[in-house]
Amino acid sequence: MSENIWYVAIERAVNNNIPRVKSILERHTYISDARAKLRQAKLEVLSNLKEYVDMTMESVRRNGGNVYLAKDGEEARSIVEKIVGDKNTIVMGKSMVAYECGIRQHLINKGKEVWETDLGEFLIQLSNEPPSHIIAPAIHMTREQASKVIRKIDSTSSAQSHEEIAGEARKFLRQKFINAEVGITGANAISADTGSILLIENEGNIRMSSIMPEVHIAIAGVEKIVPTLEHAFLEVMVQSAYAGLYPPTYVNLTSGPSSTGDIEMKRVSPAHGPKEFHLILLDNGRFKTADDPILSEALLCIRCGRCHFHCPVYRIMGQKWGDPPFTGPMGAMWSYVVYGDGKPSLLCAHSAGCREVCPMDINIPKVLERIKYIAQK
Amino acid sequence: MDNSVKQFLFNTMKQEFTPFPVDKSICTGWAEGEKRGGETILYTGCMYQLAPLSAIFNRISPIVSRMSSPQLILGMAKKVHPEKRELERSYKILRRISSILKKNGVDFGYLFEDEPYSGAFLLELGMLDEFEEYAKLVKDKLLSMGVKRIITVDPHSQNALSRYSEFFAFNIEVINYLDLVKDVGESRSKGTYVIHDSCLYSRFMNKRDVYRLILKKSGVSIKEDYMVTSKENSLCCGGPLAPVNDGLSSEIGKYRATQLKRVSDKVIVQCPFCYTNLSPYVEAIDIAEMISL
């Protein structure tokens, strides 16, 4: 990708996104209260992380689900591999934690047929590129480039417009959803009291990935846990508003495998949806980070991706700043949290636009100052 | 920046109280007729005077660090002077600030060659242990000269000195000159200007409205644009990255200048490093060049 294409792509994204977020926040003023309440709830979890992980695991089991705590990406890959077993067809619903753990590539290496189903993620799978933004992984691609990439699934395609490109992906992936044996998603929020996961999306791919296959695996960092289901709803509201996608088209709530209570009110499982639900909670540096009073702020990040657009370094460097999927200001923090890489922090210009717009009020320049300090020790 | 260069600069700083080896007459050349010392001092940190040299230093330090004896080459920096035109500009700005403050009834002295650098770049590079060690030396030096109040003229010194108290007890008051400018005369500027906010002034010190009010009182015509000049959208000039990655720093400067030019081709800055990074790409004017009394 040339620098010129990046500048065109980022300018279009910024000019589409920033005014839209502003308008959403002005129209739905209750979001401001929601984010303050959510920050407090997340701080509570971080100060008692082990207890909340235990509570979450107990709640998932109570719902008939399976739950695991993976210490790192390798253990997460191993757990996924065992769950998948000899099943072959897998659809994925844009999980950056799955990317962090290398789940897709691992399953492909094991001979499985694996498809990303989020359009952006699908495009970067086809072009064999890393994601360039935490919620818009193909943000570096212009429409013109996406048009070329989509021809990899149909060389005769003449799709040019945004709608036509989306249409080609829809046509191709419909069959994949129908045939999929396993669906893998992330989780935008996990409620400790009910063991539920919440997922927001607009495409419908996550709903299909989490409902149609017989097995649903969700993988998420432990920092996604919030005390109650009420807080989980707050998180998806705030995340989608600050991402500029409010109201989200779909909010998916999953509490264990599908079930029915239609005969004598006895709840039995499965019903029409998955017969197995697995939640993998990932540490991979998060517990250690939670113990540092300055670094732990990074764990409050709800992955709205807003900080990227207000950062001069990201506007120039794009996906080259940070370790994918963690790019931009939040990515400079998270590259250290999960990969132990402090180098991206050294490029922070402490411009603080990120801090200005962060819904969780994370003092990102302060966190990066701390990482700079550690990286140079 | 290479570790050997960082260590060399840190050692130089502790001995000479300058950010890099420098002829101190460069820093003091503006101050003829200024009162020496006193409880309240006007503090330049030699930032305006050295900004043009810093740009050269940042450009050559990666090359020098690859040589067998970088210290020898870097030590020769003392023999380098900024271009006369650039130095005169910085002196004019400092004299203007001094004059405006005096006309606003502020009494102060200047420390001349005894003025210590603030240690700002150690802080901004995340060298926090070195910053603390150096800042303690600065504190002792200032106290030994009886300083009780510091008036800064740039955002980086203001930020660094204000943060001393995060590391140790620091009872010297630190205030920025913009907060002391109450009366200003009519500006002779013509046309419409766009403000490029210093990130430190705007988002760390909440001074956006302070200098906007000064410019308004001066009758300067300012054009704002939400996507370019608002608190959440105005971008950095790239200056703080120059010691780390000079190429990236310049790219950011060029990008920012392009944004600003969409609003106006005349840009007001409040920081010598913003000027250095933006002026190759757009006409930049320091706020002190815009105002008078």
Interface residues (C-beta under 8 A of the other chain):
Chain A: V14 N15 I18 P19 K22 H310 C311 P312 V313 R315 I316 M317 S345 L346 L347 A349 H350 S351 A352 G353 R355 E356 V357 L368 E369 R370 I371 K372 Y373 A375 Q376
Chain B: N3 E124 L125 G126 M127 L128 D129 C199 L200 R203 F204 Y226 M227 K231 E232 N233 S234 L235 C236 G238 G239 P240 L241 V244 N245 L248 E251 I252 Y255 R256
